[in-house]
Amino acid sequence: MSENSQSRAGLIAKLVGTIVLAGALLAGVLFPWVGGTGLAARNSASLLDALPSELTDRTPAGNTKLLAADGSLITEFYSNNRTPLTGDQIAKVMKQALVDIEDSRFYEHNGLDVQGTLRALVTNVAAGSVREGGSTLTQQLVKQTLLQTAKTPEERQAAVEQTPGRKLREARLALALEQKYSKDEILTRYLNIVYFGEGAYGIQSAAQRYFSVNAADLTLPQAAMLAGLVQSPTGDDPITNPENATNRRNQVLKRMHDLGHISNQEFSDATAAPVQVVEGQSPPNGCIDAAIGGFFCAYVHDYLNGLGLSDQEIENGGLTIQTTLRPDLQTSADQAVLQNAPLGDPLATIFTAVEPGTGHVLAMADNRRYGCSEQECESVVLNTVAGAGSGSTYKVFTAAAALEAGFGSNYTINAPQPYTSKVFKKNGGTRGAPYVVKNDNAGYAATYNMTSGLTASANTYFVALEDALGSVEGPVNTAKAMGMHFDHPQNLAECQNKCDDFGTYVAENELGSFTLGPIATSPLDLASAYSTIAASGTQCDPTPVTAITDSAGKPALKDDGTALYSGDSCHPNAIPAGVANTLANMMLHVVEDGTGRSAAVPGHDIAGKTGTIQGDNSATFVGITPQYAVSVMYYNPKTQQNVGGHGGGLPARVFHDAMTPILGPQPNTPFPPADPAVAAGTHGTGYVAPAPPPAPAPTDNGGTQPPADNGGQPPADNGGQPPAGPGGGPGGGGPGGGGPGGGNG
């Protein structure tokens, strides 16, 4: 038997089956509609009640759009590229072409058209191929909607299986749709959901893909070609099969002419016109296609998952995600990172910026490309991973706790190195070997006050300050209040997964090394915690979004009807405002004349802190202004590696290079002044150096006075600034209780 004969036989068999099915439809579906007004009304109500939610939505949702703070597009998320339109956004000629070729009695039937189905089958049998569709547009809408919204393989199979049961259900749902929606609404929904090939779902995506125009601007030849694609999007693709596409387009035009919807002249001109494809680009899809901030994009996607959205809901939800990304800061950060660290270098340079007072994440930059497979690529958002310690940046938490406990900014401690803690033991607890700490080099003074100790990043001073507090619990709790988290997987591994929060573990075991920052730290946590200082003590949870709206432009809702995103989450007085403002003014000295000098932006007040862990395996700088909190971490995320510098080196330079274009053109915004009461404290001045002994009386012969004995007093403090080490500040540090020590910074 020839291939044509086999095709004809198959169509005849289908015709017989359809006649049988038509009888079932008439008996099982249509009869209630003609059996009396009351019966029809009851069945109408039951049909409407049975409509799945997928069919009661006004329009298919479409792509989810991710927008930067200035409204520019970052990327889209979609599994089916679709941009839903309203009826008046679609050219009338497009609607007419589709109706004429797919369902010419569309405006006459009530969702089912047995006459049209039989006529189509007879026509197709005679032609030996599919020339007319058998189902109504309403039935096709039901099928396509159930297929494209199916969540399981079983649901997808049920939407396409060739069984009388599926056809009956499809028919009943088509009748119900016709009761609920107008013809134009049904046609618009169909045009928004049907597949046109080349990855284009819906008429707007198709118009853009094939002709680079909007659906409202389609011409007659273009509309006819797109209408013809519905039956065979691949076989009649004008890009890959232009001859087939032309023939199919002309079939549509003939049908429109036969039905009297286009004139002889229009038919002649349109069929003579060549198929002129002007390929448009598909919109970006996913974070690998992000126009800017690929790692930020991935962070947003994870954040949306955390709000309860599945990947499918993100890709097909038609949401608009208004994010906090500042394109100017992101661009400046990208450039600064790559100016200082090669793309794909094993040592990662991680820049993270947060807005104080809101928690808005403004930028995330890394010396990597997101999501690709080359050596310089990375799919992990290192900005949120606790991958390395941040060293002496933790001294800020000890300082904040001490200020709140009544130790003033000039509280002085004499702690010559090596310093043996009076409270903490080497391995924690209250017994065992003593905990001994030293500074990076011999250039450190023995005596510092809190401000000069912070400026110099003196390990001995801050362990001694913990001694004065009597416990590490205060610094740990202060760090948590400011926004630090110690429940990252890397943190829990530090207690062999025997704790739920490593910060609590540190406090319970009195691990005095906490102030030296050996704990694995997330760059985002660090920037967020420092933003609490910049915001006068108000802690805000980091957020990458400001609004999430649905396809109708209304706030997106959870299943329980509450808003998916409820806005910023801020907590005033996480630390007292006086403590935060006093600490910010103390930290100014770190950048003005301390270990963070390389971060300085002329004409602007920048408070900061450097950090370097033992062995120089990571280096960190955190800088703040009243408008920005930025952390820059530098380490190898794959293995332990000496970074060859300190927090005052490359990390501080990256901060300077990124923030100079942002801050430079703007007027300086100073921090609020220090709180006099907090700065003075309630514990006095601390250590007071012994007075030198009185000078000997002059000799009778008027001889010169001998040098005075300084009684062992250490050399005068030069403001806490030790000799600069490599990278702008000394680094390294002694081992700390319960883990490797941090560094001087």
C-alpha positions as CSV (number, residue, x, y, z in Angstrom):
1,M,0.0,0.0,0.0
2,S,1.4,3.4,-0.9
3,E,2.1,6.1,1.7
4,N,-0.7,8.2,0.4
5,S,-3.2,5.3,0.6
6,Q,-2.1,4.5,4.1
7,S,-2.7,8.2,5.1
8,R,-6.1,8.1,3.5
9,A,-7.0,4.9,5.3
10,G,-6.0,6.4,8.6
11,L,-8.1,9.5,8.0
12,I,-11.1,7.3,7.1
13,A,-10.7,5.3,10.3
14,K,-10.5,8.6,12.2
15,L,-13.7,9.7,10.5
16,V,-15.5,6.5,11.6
17,G,-14.2,7.0,15.1
18,T,-15.3,10.6,15.2
19,I,-18.8,9.7,14.0
20,V,-19.1,7.3,16.9
21,L,-17.7,10.0,19.2
22,A,-20.1,12.5,17.9
23,G,-22.9,10.3,19.0
24,A,-21.4,10.1,22.5
25,L,-21.0,13.9,22.6
26,L,-24.6,14.5,21.6
27,A,-25.8,12.0,24.2
28,G,-23.4,12.8,27.0
29,V,-22.8,16.5,26.6
30,L,-25.2,18.3,24.3
31,F,-28.5,16.6,25.5
32,P,-28.6,18.5,28.8
33,W,-28.3,21.8,26.9
34,V,-31.5,21.1,24.9
35,G,-33.5,19.2,27.5
36,G,-35.2,22.1,29.2
37,T,-34.3,25.4,30.6
38,G,-34.0,24.3,34.2
39,L,-31.8,21.3,33.4
40,A,-29.6,23.4,31.2
41,A,-29.1,25.9,33.9
42,R,-28.2,23.3,36.5
43,N,-25.7,21.7,34.1
44,S,-24.3,25.1,33.3
45,A,-23.6,25.8,36.9
46,S,-22.0,22.4,37.5
47,L,-19.8,22.8,34.4
48,L,-18.6,26.2,35.6
49,D,-17.9,24.8,39.1
50,A,-15.8,22.0,37.6
51,L,-13.5,24.4,35.6
52,P,-9.9,23.9,36.7
53,S,-8.2,27.1,38.0
54,E,-5.9,27.0,35.0
55,L,-8.9,27.6,32.7
56,T,-10.4,30.4,34.8
57,D,-7.4,32.6,34.7
58,R,-8.0,35.5,32.3
59,T,-4.7,35.1,30.4
60,P,-1.7,32.9,30.4
61,A,0.9,34.3,32.8
62,G,3.9,34.6,30.5
63,N,7.6,35.3,31.3
64,T,8.8,36.6,34.6
65,K,10.8,39.8,34.3
66,L,13.6,40.8,36.6
67,L,14.1,44.6,36.7
68,A,17.0,46.6,38.2
69,A,16.3,49.5,40.5
70,D,16.2,51.9,37.6
71,G,13.6,49.8,35.8
72,S,16.0,48.4,33.2
73,L,15.7,44.7,32.3
74,I,18.2,42.3,34.0
75,T,16.8,39.1,32.5
76,E,13.6,37.1,32.1
77,F,12.7,33.6,33.4
78,Y,10.6,31.3,31.2
79,S,10.2,27.7,30.0
80,N,7.8,28.9,27.3
81,N,8.7,32.3,25.8
82,R,5.4,34.2,26.0
83,T,4.2,37.8,26.3
84,P,0.4,37.9,26.9
85,L,-1.6,40.6,25.2
86,T,-5.0,42.1,25.5
87,G,-7.4,41.7,22.6
88,D,-6.9,45.2,21.3
89,Q,-3.1,44.6,21.1
90,I,-3.6,42.0,18.4
91,A,-4.1,42.9,14.8
92,K,-7.7,42.2,13.6
93,V,-6.3,40.5,10.5
94,M,-4.4,38.1,12.7
95,K,-7.6,37.1,14.5
96,Q,-9.5,36.7,11.2
97,A,-6.8,34.6,9.6
98,L,-6.7,32.2,12.6
99,V,-10.5,31.8,12.8
100,D,-10.8,31.2,9.1
101,I,-8.2,28.4,8.9
102,E,-8.8,26.8,12.2
103,D,-12.5,27.3,13.1
104,S,-14.6,29.2,10.6
105,R,-17.8,28.7,12.5
106,F,-16.2,30.0,15.7
107,Y,-18.7,32.8,16.1
108,E,-21.6,30.5,15.5
109,H,-21.1,27.5,17.8
110,N,-21.1,27.2,21.6
111,G,-17.7,25.5,22.0
112,L,-18.5,22.3,20.1
113,D,-19.0,22.0,16.3
114,V,-19.9,18.5,15.3
115,Q,-20.8,19.8,11.8
116,G,-17.5,21.5,11.4
117,T,-15.6,18.5,12.7
118,L,-17.3,16.1,10.2
119,R,-16.7,18.6,7.4
120,A,-13.0,19.0,8.3
121,L,-12.5,15.2,8.3
122,V,-14.2,14.8,4.9
123,T,-12.1,17.6,3.5
124,N,-8.9,16.1,4.9
125,V,-9.8,12.6,3.6
126,A,-10.3,14.0,0.2
127,A,-7.1,15.8,0.2
128,G,-5.1,13.0,1.8
129,S,-3.6,15.5,4.4
130,V,-4.7,17.9,7.1
131,R,-6.2,20.9,5.5
132,E,-8.7,21.9,8.2
133,G,-8.7,21.5,12.0
134,G,-11.2,19.2,13.5
135,S,-11.5,20.7,17.0
136,T,-12.9,24.2,17.7
137,L,-10.6,26.9,18.9
138,T,-12.3,26.6,22.3
139,Q,-11.5,22.9,22.5
140,Q,-7.9,23.6,21.3
141,L,-7.6,26.2,24.1
142,V,-8.7,23.7,26.7
143,K,-6.2,21.1,25.4
144,Q,-3.3,23.6,25.2
145,T,-4.0,25.1,28.6
146,L,-4.1,21.7,30.3
147,L,-1.0,20.6,28.5
148,Q,1.1,23.7,29.2
149,T,0.0,23.9,32.9
150,A,0.5,20.2,33.6
151,K,2.8,19.7,36.5
152,T,3.4,15.9,36.2
153,P,4.1,13.5,33.4
154,E,0.7,11.9,34.1
155,E,-1.1,15.2,33.7
156,R,0.7,15.9,30.4
157,Q,-0.3,12.4,29.1
158,A,-3.9,13.0,30.2
159,A,-4.0,16.2,28.2
160,V,-3.0,14.6,24.9
161,E,-4.2,11.0,25.1
162,Q,-6.4,9.9,22.2
163,T,-9.3,8.5,24.2
164,P,-13.1,9.2,24.3
165,G,-12.8,10.1,27.9
166,R,-10.3,12.9,27.2
167,K,-12.4,14.2,24.3
168,L,-15.6,14.2,26.4
169,R,-13.8,16.1,29.2
170,E,-12.4,18.5,26.7
171,A,-15.8,19.0,25.2
172,R,-17.5,19.7,28.5
173,L,-14.8,22.2,29.5
174,A,-15.1,23.9,26.2
175,L,-18.9,24.3,26.7
176,A,-18.2,25.8,30.2
177,L,-15.6,28.2,28.9
178,E,-18.1,29.5,26.3
179,Q,-20.5,30.2,29.2
180,K,-17.9,32.1,31.2
181,Y,-16.0,34.1,28.5
182,S,-16.8,36.1,25.4
183,K,-15.7,34.9,22.0
184,D,-13.1,37.7,21.8
185,E,-11.7,36.7,25.3
186,I,-11.5,33.0,24.2
187,L,-9.8,34.0,20.9
188,T,-7.3,36.3,22.7
189,R,-6.5,33.6,25.2
190,Y,-5.9,31.1,22.4
191,L,-3.6,33.5,20.6
192,N,-1.7,34.0,23.8
193,I,-1.1,30.3,24.5
194,V,-0.7,28.5,21.2
195,Y,2.8,27.5,20.0
196,F,4.1,29.0,16.8
197,G,7.5,27.3,16.6
198,E,11.0,28.6,17.1
199,G,10.4,28.7,20.9
200,A,7.6,31.3,20.5
201,Y,4.5,30.8,22.6
202,G,1.7,33.2,21.9
203,I,1.3,35.7,19.1
204,Q,3.5,38.5,20.5
205,S,6.5,36.2,20.8
206,A,5.8,34.8,17.3
207,A,5.5,38.3,15.7
208,Q,8.8,39.3,17.4
209,R,10.6,36.1,16.5
210,Y,9.6,35.9,12.8
211,F,9.1,39.5,11.8
212,S,10.5,41.7,14.6
213,V,7.2,43.5,15.0
214,N,4.5,43.7,17.6
215,A,1.3,41.6,17.1
216,A,-0.7,44.8,16.6
217,D,1.3,45.7,13.5
218,L,1.1,42.4,11.6
219,T,0.3,42.6,7.9
220,L,-2.1,40.3,6.0
221,P,0.7,38.1,4.6
222,Q,2.4,37.9,8.0
223,A,-0.8,37.1,9.8
224,A,-1.6,34.3,7.2
225,M,1.8,32.8,7.6
226,L,1.5,32.8,11.4
227,A,-2.0,31.3,11.4
228,G,-0.7,28.6,9.2
229,L,2.0,27.6,11.6
230,V,-0.4,26.4,14.3
231,Q,-1.0,23.0,12.7
232,S,2.7,22.3,12.0
233,P,5.1,24.7,13.6
234,T,8.2,22.8,12.5
235,G,7.1,21.6,9.1
236,D,5.9,25.0,8.0
237,D,8.7,27.0,9.7
238,P,9.6,29.9,7.4
239,I,13.1,30.0,8.7
240,T,14.0,26.4,8.0
241,N,11.3,25.5,5.4
242,P,10.4,28.6,3.5
243,E,8.8,26.7,0.6
244,N,6.4,24.9,2.9
245,A,5.7,28.1,4.8
246,T,4.8,29.9,1.6
247,N,2.4,27.1,0.5
248,R,0.7,27.0,3.9
249,R,0.4,30.7,4.0
250,N,-1.3,30.7,0.6
251,Q,-3.7,28.0,1.8
252,V,-4.7,30.3,4.6
253,L,-5.1,33.3,2.2
254,K,-7.3,31.2,-0.1
255,R,-9.5,30.2,2.9
256,M,-9.9,33.8,3.9
257,H,-10.7,34.7,0.3
258,D,-13.2,31.8,-0.1
259,L,-15.0,33.0,3.1
260,G,-15.2,36.6,1.7
261,H,-12.9,38.1,4.3
262,I,-10.3,39.5,1.9
263,S,-10.9,40.9,-1.6
264,N,-9.6,39.6,-4.9
265,Q,-6.9,42.2,-5.0
266,E,-5.8,41.6,-1.4
267,F,-5.6,37.8,-2.1
268,S,-3.6,38.4,-5.3
269,D,-1.2,40.8,-3.7
270,A,-0.7,38.7,-0.6
271,T,-0.1,35.4,-2.4
272,A,2.4,37.2,-4.7
273,A,4.4,38.6,-1.8
274,P,7.6,36.7,-0.8
275,V,7.9,35.4,2.7
276,Q,10.1,38.1,4.3
277,V,11.4,36.8,7.6
278,V,13.1,39.4,9.8
279,E,14.4,37.2,12.7
280,G,14.1,38.8,16.1
281,Q,16.1,37.7,19.1
282,S,14.4,35.7,21.8
283,P,14.5,37.6,25.2
284,P,17.2,36.7,27.7
285,N,16.4,33.6,29.7
286,G,17.8,33.0,33.2
287,C,20.8,34.4,35.0
288,I,23.3,33.1,32.5
289,D,21.8,35.6,30.0
290,A,21.6,38.5,32.6
291,A,22.5,41.9,31.1
292,I,24.2,42.8,34.4
293,G,24.8,41.2,37.8
294,G,24.6,37.5,37.0
295,F,25.4,36.5,40.6
296,F,22.9,39.0,42.0
297,C,20.3,37.5,39.6
298,A,21.1,34.0,41.0
299,Y,20.8,35.4,44.5
300,V,17.3,36.8,43.6
301,H,16.2,33.4,42.2
302,D,17.3,31.7,45.4
303,Y,15.5,34.4,47.4
304,L,12.3,33.8,45.5
305,N,12.6,30.0,46.1
306,G,12.9,31.0,49.8
307,L,9.6,32.9,49.6
308,G,8.0,29.6,48.5
309,L,8.0,30.0,44.7
310,S,8.9,26.9,42.8
311,D,11.1,27.1,39.7
312,Q,8.1,26.4,37.5
313,E,6.1,29.3,39.2
314,I,9.0,31.6,38.6
315,E,9.4,30.6,35.0
316,N,5.7,30.6,34.1
317,G,4.3,33.0,36.6
318,G,4.3,36.2,34.6
319,L,5.7,38.0,37.6
320,T,7.5,41.3,37.6
321,I,10.3,41.4,40.1
322,Q,11.5,44.9,41.0
323,T,14.9,44.4,42.4
324,T,17.3,46.6,44.4
325,L,20.3,46.3,42.0
326,R,22.0,49.6,41.3
327,P,23.4,49.3,37.7
328,D,25.8,52.2,38.2
329,L,27.3,50.6,41.4
330,Q,27.2,47.1,39.9
331,T,29.2,48.3,36.8
332,S,31.7,50.2,39.0
333,A,32.2,47.2,41.2
334,D,32.6,44.8,38.2
335,Q,35.3,47.1,36.8
336,A,37.1,47.6,40.2
337,V,37.2,43.8,40.9
338,L,38.7,43.0,37.4
339,Q,41.2,45.9,37.7
340,N,42.6,44.3,40.7
341,A,42.1,40.5,40.2
342,P,42.2,38.5,36.9
343,L,39.0,37.0,35.6
344,G,38.8,33.4,36.8
345,D,41.8,33.7,39.1
346,P,41.8,30.9,41.8
347,L,41.7,33.7,44.3
348,A,38.1,35.0,44.3
349,T,37.5,38.7,44.9
350,I,34.0,39.2,46.2
351,F,32.3,42.6,46.4
352,T,29.0,42.9,48.2
353,A,27.1,46.2,48.8
354,V,24.1,46.8,51.1
355,E,22.1,50.0,51.7
356,P,22.0,50.9,55.5
357,G,18.5,51.5,56.8
358,T,16.7,49.3,54.2
359,G,18.8,46.1,53.8
360,H,18.6,46.6,50.0
361,V,21.4,44.6,48.3
362,L,22.8,47.0,45.8
363,A,25.5,45.1,44.0
364,M,27.3,41.7,43.9
365,A,30.5,41.5,41.9
366,D,33.1,38.7,41.5
367,N,36.1,38.1,39.3
368,R,34.1,35.3,37.6
369,R,31.3,34.9,35.0
370,Y,28.1,33.4,36.2
371,G,26.9,30.0,35.2
372,C,29.0,29.1,32.1
373,S,31.3,26.1,31.9
374,E,34.7,27.7,31.3
375,Q,37.5,28.0,33.8
376,E,36.6,31.6,34.7
377,C,33.0,30.7,35.5
378,E,31.2,30.0,38.7
379,S,27.7,28.8,39.5
380,V,27.9,29.3,43.3
381,V,26.9,32.7,44.6
382,L,30.1,33.3,46.7
383,N,28.6,36.5,48.1
384,T,26.3,34.5,50.2
385,V,28.6,31.6,51.1
386,A,30.4,31.4,54.4
387,G,33.7,30.3,52.8
388,A,36.5,31.8,54.9
389,G,37.1,33.8,58.0
390,S,37.2,37.5,57.8
391,G,39.8,38.1,60.6
392,S,39.9,41.3,62.5
393,T,36.6,42.6,61.1
394,Y,35.1,40.8,64.1
395,K,36.9,43.3,66.5
396,V,34.1,45.7,65.7
397,F,31.6,43.3,67.4
398,T,33.7,43.2,70.5
399,A,34.1,47.0,70.4
400,A,30.3,47.4,70.1
401,A,29.6,45.0,73.0
402,A,32.2,46.8,75.1
403,L,30.8,50.3,74.4
404,E,27.3,49.1,75.3
405,A,28.7,47.6,78.5
406,G,30.2,50.9,79.6
407,F,33.7,50.8,78.3
408,G,34.5,54.1,76.7
409,S,36.3,54.8,73.4
410,N,39.4,55.8,75.4
411,Y,39.3,52.8,77.7
412,T,43.0,51.8,77.9
413,I,44.6,48.4,78.4
414,N,48.2,47.4,78.8
415,A,48.6,44.1,77.0
416,P,52.2,43.6,75.9
417,Q,52.7,40.7,73.6
418,P,52.6,37.8,73.9
419,Y,49.5,38.3,75.9
420,T,48.1,35.5,78.1
421,S,44.3,35.7,78.5
422,K,43.1,35.9,82.1
423,V,39.7,34.4,81.2
424,F,40.0,32.1,78.1
425,K,41.8,28.8,77.6
426,K,43.4,27.6,74.4
427,N,40.8,25.1,73.6
428,G,37.9,26.8,75.3
429,G,36.2,26.1,78.5
430,T,37.6,27.1,81.9
431,R,40.5,24.6,82.2
432,G,43.4,23.6,80.1
433,A,46.4,25.2,78.4
434,P,46.4,29.1,78.6
435,Y,45.3,31.1,75.6
436,V,48.2,33.1,74.4
437,V,47.9,35.7,71.6
438,K,50.3,38.0,69.9
439,N,50.3,40.6,67.2
440,D,51.7,40.3,63.7
441,N,55.1,41.9,64.5
442,A,57.1,43.5,67.2
443,G,56.2,47.0,66.2
444,Y,53.0,47.1,68.2
445,A,52.8,49.1,71.4
446,A,51.8,47.4,74.6
447,T,49.2,50.0,75.5
448,Y,46.2,51.1,73.5
449,N,42.8,52.6,74.1
450,M,39.8,51.2,72.2
451,T,40.0,53.7,69.4
452,S,43.7,53.3,68.8
453,G,43.5,49.6,69.3
454,L,40.9,49.4,66.6
455,T,42.9,51.7,64.3
456,A,46.0,49.5,64.7
457,S,44.0,46.3,64.8
458,A,45.9,45.0,67.9
459,N,45.1,41.4,68.7
460,T,46.4,41.7,72.2
461,Y,44.2,44.7,73.1
462,F,41.0,43.0,71.9
463,V,41.5,39.7,73.6
464,A,42.3,41.7,76.7
465,L,39.0,43.7,76.1
466,E,37.2,40.4,76.0
467,D,38.8,39.6,79.3
468,A,37.5,42.8,80.7
469,L,34.0,41.8,79.5
470,G,34.4,38.5,81.3
471,S,32.9,36.4,78.5
472,V,32.6,36.1,74.8
473,E,28.9,36.0,75.0
474,G,28.4,39.7,74.7
475,P,30.4,40.1,71.4
476,V,28.7,37.0,69.9
477,N,25.2,38.3,70.8
478,T,26.1,41.7,69.5
479,A,27.2,40.2,66.2
480,K,24.0,38.3,65.9
481,A,21.9,41.4,66.7
482,M,23.8,43.3,64.0
483,G,22.9,40.7,61.4
484,M,25.5,38.0,61.5
485,H,24.5,34.4,61.0
486,F,26.4,31.4,62.2
487,D,24.2,28.6,60.9
488,H,25.8,28.3,57.5
489,P,26.8,24.7,56.6
490,Q,30.4,25.7,56.9
491,N,29.8,27.0,60.4
492,L,28.0,23.8,61.6
493,A,30.9,21.8,60.2
494,E,33.1,23.7,62.7
495,C,31.3,22.0,65.5
496,Q,31.1,18.7,63.7
497,N,27.4,19.3,63.1
498,K,26.8,18.9,66.8
499,C,25.3,22.4,67.1
500,D,22.5,24.4,65.4
501,D,24.3,27.7,65.6
502,F,28.1,28.0,65.8
503,G,27.8,31.4,67.5
504,T,26.0,29.9,70.4
505,Y,28.6,27.1,70.5
506,V,31.4,29.7,70.7
507,A,29.6,31.5,73.6
508,E,28.9,28.3,75.5
509,N,32.5,27.1,75.1
510,E,34.0,30.6,75.8
511,L,36.2,30.5,72.7
512,G,38.2,33.8,73.0
513,S,39.4,33.7,69.5
514,F,36.0,35.0,68.3
515,T,37.2,38.6,68.3
516,L,40.0,37.6,65.8
517,G,37.4,36.4,63.3
518,P,38.5,32.8,62.4
519,I,34.9,31.8,61.8
520,A,33.7,31.2,58.2
521,T,31.8,34.3,57.2
522,S,29.4,35.2,54.5
523,P,30.3,38.5,52.6
524,L,26.6,39.4,52.6
525,D,26.3,38.9,56.3
526,L,29.4,41.0,56.9
527,A,28.1,43.9,54.8
528,S,24.7,43.6,56.4
529,A,26.1,43.6,59.9
530,Y,28.2,46.7,59.3
531,S,25.2,48.4,57.7
532,T,23.7,48.4,61.2
533,I,26.5,50.7,62.4
534,A,26.0,53.0,59.4
535,A,22.2,53.1,60.1
536,S,22.6,54.3,63.7
537,G,21.8,50.8,65.2
538,T,18.9,49.8,62.9
539,Q,19.4,46.3,61.6
540,C,17.7,45.4,58.3
541,D,17.5,41.9,56.9
542,P,19.1,41.8,53.4
543,T,16.7,41.8,50.5
544,P,17.2,42.0,46.8
545,V,13.6,43.0,45.9
546,T,11.3,45.9,46.6
547,A,8.1,44.6,44.9
548,I,6.7,41.4,43.3
549,T,3.7,41.9,41.1
550,D,1.6,39.4,39.0
551,S,0.7,39.6,35.4
552,A,-2.1,42.0,36.1
553,G,0.3,44.4,37.9
554,K,-1.1,43.6,41.4
555,P,0.9,42.4,44.3
556,A,1.6,38.7,44.0
557,L,-0.1,36.6,46.6
558,K,0.6,33.3,48.4
559,D,-1.9,30.5,48.4
560,D,-3.3,31.8,51.6
561,G,-4.0,35.2,50.1
562,T,-1.3,37.1,51.9
563,A,1.3,39.2,50.0
564,L,4.2,37.2,48.7
565,Y,6.6,40.0,49.5
566,S,5.8,42.2,52.5
567,G,8.5,44.8,52.3
568,D,11.7,45.6,54.1
569,S,12.3,44.0,57.5
570,C,14.1,46.4,59.8
571,H,14.7,46.4,63.6
572,P,15.6,49.7,65.2
573,N,17.9,49.7,68.2
574,A,19.5,46.3,67.4
575,I,22.4,48.1,69.1
576,P,21.9,51.5,70.8
577,A,22.1,54.4,68.4
578,G,24.7,56.0,70.7
579,V,26.9,52.9,70.5
580,A,26.6,52.7,66.7
581,N,27.4,56.4,66.1
582,T,30.3,56.3,68.5
583,L,31.7,53.2,66.9
584,A,31.4,54.7,63.4
585,N,33.4,57.7,64.5
586,M,36.1,55.5,66.0
587,M,36.2,53.5,62.8
588,L,36.9,56.6,60.7
589,H,40.5,56.5,62.0
590,V,41.0,53.0,60.4
591,V,40.7,54.6,57.0
592,E,42.2,58.0,57.8
593,D,45.4,56.8,59.4
594,G,45.1,53.1,60.1
595,T,45.2,49.8,58.4
596,G,42.6,50.7,55.9
597,R,44.2,53.8,54.4
598,S,44.1,52.4,50.8
599,A,40.3,52.5,50.9
600,A,40.1,56.3,51.4
601,V,38.0,58.4,49.0
602,P,39.2,62.0,49.2
603,G,36.6,64.3,50.6
604,H,34.4,61.6,52.0
605,D,34.0,60.2,55.5
606,I,34.5,56.4,55.3
607,A,34.6,54.2,58.4
608,G,36.0,50.7,58.0
609,K,37.9,47.7,59.3
610,T,40.4,45.4,57.8
611,G,40.8,41.7,58.5
612,T,43.3,38.9,57.7
613,I,43.1,35.4,59.0
614,Q,46.0,33.3,60.3
615,G,48.3,32.2,57.5
616,D,47.0,35.0,55.3
617,N,44.5,32.6,53.8
618,S,41.9,35.4,53.4
619,A,41.9,39.1,53.4
620,T,38.9,41.4,54.0
621,F,37.9,45.0,54.1
622,V,34.6,46.4,55.1
623,G,33.8,50.1,54.5
624,I,30.7,52.1,55.4
625,T,29.2,55.5,54.8
626,P,25.7,56.5,55.9
627,Q,24.5,55.4,52.4
628,Y,26.6,52.2,51.7
629,A,28.0,49.2,53.5
630,V,30.5,47.3,51.4
631,S,32.4,44.1,52.1
632,V,35.3,42.9,49.9
633,M,36.6,39.4,50.7
634,Y,39.6,37.8,48.9
635,Y,40.3,34.1,49.2
636,N,40.5,30.8,47.4
637,P,37.0,29.1,47.7
638,K,38.4,25.7,46.7
639,T,41.4,25.3,49.0
640,Q,43.6,27.1,51.6
641,Q,45.9,29.5,49.9
642,N,48.0,32.4,51.1
643,V,46.6,35.5,49.4
644,G,49.8,37.3,49.5
645,G,48.5,40.4,51.4
646,H,46.2,41.8,54.0
647,G,42.8,43.4,54.3
648,G,44.3,46.8,53.8
649,G,45.8,45.8,50.5
650,L,43.8,44.4,47.6
651,P,40.4,44.4,49.3
652,A,40.8,48.0,50.4
653,R,41.9,49.0,46.9
654,V,38.9,47.3,45.4
655,F,36.6,49.3,47.7
656,H,38.4,52.6,46.7
657,D,38.2,51.8,43.0
658,A,34.5,50.8,43.1
659,M,33.3,53.6,45.4
660,T,35.3,56.6,44.1
661,P,33.1,56.9,40.9
662,I,30.0,56.6,43.1
663,L,30.9,58.8,46.0
664,G,33.3,61.2,44.2
665,P,30.7,63.4,42.5
666,Q,28.4,63.6,45.6
667,P,28.8,65.8,48.6
668,N,30.1,64.2,51.7
669,T,27.6,62.8,54.1
670,P,29.1,62.7,57.6
671,F,28.1,60.2,60.3
672,P,26.1,61.4,63.3
673,P,28.4,62.6,66.0
674,A,29.6,60.2,68.7
675,D,27.5,60.0,71.9
676,P,29.5,61.7,74.6
677,A,28.1,59.5,77.3
678,V,29.0,56.3,75.4
679,A,32.4,57.6,74.5
680,A,33.1,58.5,78.1
681,G,31.9,55.1,79.4
682,T,31.3,54.2,83.0
683,H,34.4,52.1,83.7
684,G,36.9,54.9,83.8
685,T,39.9,55.2,81.6
686,G,41.3,51.8,82.4
687,Y,45.1,51.3,82.6
688,V,47.1,54.3,83.7
689,A,50.8,54.2,83.2
690,P,52.9,54.6,86.4
691,A,54.4,58.1,86.8
692,P,58.2,58.3,86.3
693,P,60.3,58.7,89.5
694,P,61.3,62.3,90.4
695,A,64.4,63.6,88.8
696,P,67.5,63.8,90.9
697,A,68.4,67.2,92.4
698,P,70.9,69.3,90.4
699,T,74.5,69.0,91.4
700,D,76.3,71.9,93.0
701,N,78.5,72.3,89.9
702,G,75.5,72.9,87.7
703,G,76.1,69.7,85.8
704,T,73.5,68.4,83.3
705,Q,70.5,66.4,84.5
706,P,70.7,62.7,83.9
707,P,68.0,61.1,81.7
708,A,64.9,60.3,83.6
709,D,64.0,56.6,84.2
710,N,60.7,55.8,82.5
711,G,60.0,53.1,85.0
712,G,59.4,50.5,82.4
713,Q,56.7,52.6,80.7
714,P,56.2,51.5,77.0
715,P,57.1,53.8,74.2
716,A,54.6,56.5,73.5
717,D,51.6,55.3,71.5
718,N,51.7,56.9,68.0
719,G,47.9,56.8,67.7
720,G,47.8,53.0,67.5
721,Q,49.4,52.8,64.1
722,P,52.1,50.1,63.9
723,P,54.5,50.0,61.0
724,A,52.7,49.2,57.8
725,G,53.0,45.7,56.6
726,P,52.5,44.4,53.1
727,G,49.3,45.6,51.5
728,G,48.8,48.5,53.8
729,G,48.6,46.8,57.2
730,P,50.1,44.0,59.3
731,G,48.4,40.7,59.1
732,G,48.5,37.2,60.6
733,G,47.9,36.4,64.3
734,G,48.3,33.8,66.9
735,P,46.2,30.8,67.3
736,G,42.9,31.4,69.0
737,G,40.9,29.3,71.5
738,G,38.9,26.7,69.7
739,G,40.2,27.5,66.2
740,P,42.8,29.3,64.2
741,G,43.2,32.9,65.2
742,G,42.4,35.9,63.1
743,G,44.9,38.5,62.1
744,N,45.8,42.1,62.9
745,G,44.2,43.1,59.6
